[in-house]
């Protein structure tokens, strides 16, 4: 980390920092005052941030410095070498190969995933590597790119989360692996592991909070939230639910279709295609709601014109205002799904049955995400041992 120091001989301030592995000291004519120190420290922070991001131009800050001239000459030599190397390199640029890769693979992707990949290419990968030959991208450049993502401004947060960074790096890994296979070079991704992602904490509602919410939510959305709280359906699943997939005779909801970003789609995974058993509150609510939209519309929950609900609109106009009205903690609507799982666990339902209802392929995710809600399910929470040692008679000496 750099410093702002004072030259003893003159009493003037100077910058002291490292760039490209070398120590750089740049003199100023500023006197050693608190205000001048603050100004220089602020500038030094910008310099170090630009060095980290790879956008630092020495001559822009220190145009008359001999160091700036040496760096300019060195970069000129490197640029000429790089251009000569690229002329002899027959592999395509990252931008060209990425476009080809996208066109070849998009047919096998769901629309939401296709949108995510397109966004990642346009916002991150092409700006960072677009003009480089795929075979010239080094492991160091890949790691440096990943480091810059941790410093990208993200609304009120500084830096993207490890999970988001991994999602950006995955297409880059896939593209470079495919390019390496086709053009016979070694992918620079060898040995680069995904960032460790902290376990996400669920924040489900208690049964009392659910009852409070359902009592206060707008009447025309009460059925919608009864189904959300007591079935564990994902937003895309409940928004894509159609009446022909509601089996009142068998009291089952068939998850077959979804609505993602306003367009109809298939289920997220094969295990997401499932049958959810209706509890009595869900059955009664859907029976009542059928009288509202069942005779006229295909979607169970829809607008007055029969279109699927807009997720953002419902969240901002119904969900959050109701939480504020009740003084409940602000939580994403997805917590209704976690609430369902924890209520089923608290009721003692079989974990395998719960996993099937939630659309999980196995119970592993169930026990991983909801581990602290499981103990009372099996009573293997230490209470049996406690009863044993407290009820056993003391042995005679």
N, C-alpha and C positions, 0 to 999 in steps of 0.2 A: 504494500500500500504506500502511496506517495505522501510527501509532506511538503509543507511550506516552511522554509527555514530562513534564517537571517545570516547574511555574510558579515563576519566580524569586522573585516577591513573597512567596509563602507556603510554598514548598518542598513543596507537595502535587502528587500525580500527576494527570494528565488524559489523556483519550483524544483522539486527533487522527486523523480518518479522513474519507473522502469517501462521500457517499450522494446518489444522484440528481443527480450532477454538482456537488454543493456540498460545501464543506469544513465538517465538523462537529467542534466541540471541546466535550467534556463533562467538567466538573470533578468531582473526587472529594475526599474528606477523608482519603485514604490518604497516609501518609508515604512518602518516597522510600527504601524498603528493597528489597533484592534479592527477598525473598519477595513483597512487594506488586507489584513489577514483573512477576514471573513470573505471578502471578494475573491481572493486567490484560492481559498479552500473550496468555494463554490465552483470556480472554474476547474479546479483540479478534479472534482467529482465528475464533471462533464467529460473531461479528458479520459479519465479511467473508465467511465461507462462506454465511451466510444471505442476505446482500446478493446474492451471485452466483446463488444458487438462487431468489431472488425471494421468500423467506419471512421476511425481516427485518421485525420490528415495532418501530419506534423506541420507542414508549411502554413496551414490555415491559422494555426495558433502562434507559431514562431517563424514568420516569413523570412527574417534575416539571420536565422540561426545556421551555423555551419552544419549542424546535425541534420537539419531539414534538407540541405543540398545533397549530403551524402545519401540520405534515404531516397531522395528523388532519383539519383543516379542508379542506386541499387535496384529500385523498383523498375526502372526502365530496362535494366538488364534482365530482370526476372520476367517482365512482360514479353520481351522479345523471345526469350527461351520458351515461355509458355505458348506463345503464338506459333513458334516453329514446331513445338511438340504436337500441338493440336492439328497443324497442317499435315503432319505425318500419321496422325491417328485417324483411322477410318471409322471408328465407332461414332454413333449419332450423339447429338447433344442431349442433355437431360430433358429439356423441354420437348424435343421431337420424340424421344423414346417414351416419355411419360404419356404423351398423347396417344401414341400407338398402343401402349399397354392398356390405357383406359378404354379405348375403343374395342379392343379385343376381349376385355374381361367384363365390361359393364352388363352384358347380356345375362350373366349368372348372378348378378347382385340384386338385392331388393332395392326399391327406389330410394328409401331413406339412406341406405348405405352408399348408394351411387352418389347421392347428393353430398354426403359427408366426404367421400373421396375427392369429388370435384372441387369442393371448397378447400380441402387440404392442399391440393395441387396448386390452385390459383393463389391462395393466400400465403402459403409457406414454402412449398418445395420448388416451384418454378422461380419465384423471386430469388431464392437462395442459391439454386444450382442450375438454373435454366440454360445458361450459356456455356456451361462446362461439358466436356465430353464425359459420358458415363464412366468410361474406363479411367479417367483422370481424377475422379473424386476419391479423396483419401480418407482413411479412418479418422485422422485428426480433424479434417473438415466436418465430418459427420458429428463427431463429439462436440466440436465448437458450435455447430448449428444447434445441437440439443441444448447446450448451455445458454445460448441466446434466447431460446424459448422460455427459459425459467425467468427471464428478465423482461419479457414482453408485457406491456401494460394491458390488463384485462379488467376494464371497468374500474371499480374502486380497489381492485386487488393488484398487487405488483407481482407479475409472473404467473404463468400458466401452471396448473396443478400437475403432479406427476402422471396422473391418469390421462389428462388431456395431452400431455407431451408424448406419452406412449402411443396414443391414437394417431398422432401426427407422424411419429417415427415408423409406425407399422407399414404404411404405404411406401415410404422411402426404402425400407428394408426389402419389401416385395419387388419393387421396381429394380433395385440394384441387383438382387438375386437373379431375376429374370434376364436382365441385361448381361450379367456375368456368364450365365449359362449360354446365351445366344452368341456372344462375342468373345468367348474364351478368355476371360480374365477373372481374377479373384475378387469377390465382393469385399468391400471395406468393412462390412458389418460383422465380420468374424470376430467373436469375442465381446461384442457389445450386447449387454443384457438390458432388458427393460428396467426402468426405474421402479423402485419398490413403492407400491401404492398402499397408503394406510387403509386399514379396514374401515369401511363406511359404517357409521353408527345409525341404527334405525331409531326413529322417534315416534312410535305408534301412539294412538289415542287410547285412553282408558275407556272402559265401557260407559262410565258416567259421562265422559267428555263426548263420546259418540251420541249419547242420548240428548245431551244439551244441544249439540250441533243440529241434530235432526229436528229438534223441537223449534229451533229458531230460524233455520234456513228457509228461503222463499218456498212457498207451498208447491209451485210448479217444478221445483228441483228436488223436492224431498225424495221422491222415488229414485231419481238418479243417484243420490248419495246413499240411500239405503242399499242399493245394488253395489255401489263402490265399496262401502264399509263392510259388507257381509258376504262378498263373493271373491274379493282379491283380484278383480279384473284390472288389467292395465288400462291406461287412458285410451290407447289406440283400440283396444278390444271393446270397451264399453261404447266408445264413439262409433265403432263399426258394427255394433250389434243390430241385427235385423229380426223382425218378428218371426220369420220362418225358422229361425234358429232358437226360438224360445218354445220348448216343449212343455206345455202346461200339464199334459196327461202324465208324463213321467217326472215332472217337476225337475227339469234339467235345462241348463243354458248351454248351447253348443257354441264353442269358440271356433269359428271357421274363417271369419273375415275381420279385417281391421280397417281403420281410417288413419292414415299418416299424412300430415301436412295437407289435409283437406282432400286427399285422394284415396280411393279404396285400394286395399292391398291384401296380401295373404298374412298368415300369422307369423310371428317373429321367428319361431323355430318349429320343428316337427312336434316337440313335446308341448308346445303352446297350443296345439290343436287338441282340444280336450272337451270333456263334459263336466260342467260344474253343477253340483247338486244344490237345488234351491232350499234354503231354510224357510221357515214359515214367514218371517218378515219380508223376505225377498219375494216369495210367491204371492203374498197378499198385495205387496206394492205393485208388482207387475200386472196382476189381475186388474187392479184399479187403473193403472196407467194405460192398459190396453184400450180402455174406453175412450181415452184421449187421442191416441195416435194409431191404435191398432187397425182401425177400419180404413184409414186414409193413407198412411205412410208406410214405407218399407223399413225405415230406421226406427228403432225403439225410442231413442232420444234424439230429437231433431229440432230444427227451427220451424217457424210457422209455415215455411215454404217446403218443408220436407228435407232440407239439406242437413248433413251431419253438423253437430255442434262444433263451434270453434273453440279449441282448447284454451287459448290465451284469453278469449273473451269471457268464458265461463269462470276461469280462475280469477281474473281481475274484477269481475262484476258480481260474482256470487261467493266464491270460496273465501278469498281474503277478507271481504267486508263482513262475512258471518263470523269469522274468527275474531276480528276486531270487536264486533258487537258483543261477543261473549267474553272478551278479555283472555282468550286462549292464545298460547304461543303460536307464532307464525311458523307454519310448516307447509311444505309442498304437498299438492294433492296426492302425490305418489305414496304418501304415508298412509293413505287409506288401505293400500295393498298390504303394507306391513301390519296395519291394525288387524286386518282379517286373520293373518297368519298367527299373530300373538293371541288373539281371542280363541282361535281353534286350539292352540297349544294349551292355553289356560283351561279350556273345557275338557282336556284330556283326549282329544281326537288322535287317531293313529297317525304317526308321522308320515308313513307311506301314503296314506289317503290325503293328507294335507299337501304333500309334494305334488301329487297328481292334480289336485284341485288348483294349485298355484301355477301349474304348467312347468314344473321342474322335472328334469329327467331322472334325478335321484334325490335322496334325502340329504346329500352332502351339503348343498347350498342352504337347506333349511336349518341344519344344525350349525353351520358356519355363521349365518346371518343372525339367527335368533337364539344363539346358544344360552344367553342369560335368561331367556324366557322358558327354557325347557325343564329345569330341575323338578318342578312339581308334577310334571307329566309322568315321570317314572318313579318319583319319590326317592330317587338316588341322589339326595342332596345333603347327606350327612345326618339326617334326622334318625335313620334306622340305627346307626352306630351310637348316636347320642342316647337313644332309648335303651340300647343294650347295656351300656356302661353305667347308666343311672339306675336301672332296674335290677341288675345282678346283685345278689347278696355279697357282702364282703367276706373274703375267705378268712378262716380262723387261723390265728398264728400258731 
